[in-house]
């Protein structure tokens, strides 16, 4: 039977040339449903189509299958995470290099706490690409790590003494933060969210001389 959609919720067709807008609408709907459903297993093409107000066939014009849609959602979520970390960084006075590090890591933690389903999906789909000889591996998580490295490099340029090289300090803080967030998510009762940011602040302080 052909796919059908409730005509009362049918989406107004985008004008010619605005296919990218429909793609974004599909991703927004998938992100919203993922938050409600708590995992990708319950996410369906029909459910996303219903949320957007289009026929399921319209989704296949942008995504080959559910797996492709999920990969796009992961990339979209990483873009959202990058944006909130960048905004947090820019909200701090430019000459407060350490404060900018702290703001970025706090933003990362808040995103992970507020979006547990997305966070698990993101960390489960972080496969690296471009690993040919002589090239640097790439993946959706790496720009996040690179932003933290850049923040620590700013600290060095500002005269803030580190106990170890800036890249190692950044990776240590990031991995420690991720581990602390993972412990929080492993607690089915959701206890300990209020202890994450103090832990991060202490972790950051330990890498400075």
Secondary structure, DSSP 8 states (H G I E B T S, - for coil): ------GGG------TT-HHHHHHHHHHHHHHHHHHHSSGGG--HHHHHHHHTS-HHHHTTT-SSHHHHHHHHHHHHHHHHHHHHHHHHHTS-TT-HHHHHHHHHHHHHHHHHHTHHHHHHHHTS---B--STTS--B-TTHHHHHHHHHHHHHHHHTT--BSS-HHHHHHHHHHHHHHHHHHHHH-TT-TTGGGHHHHHHHHHHHTB-
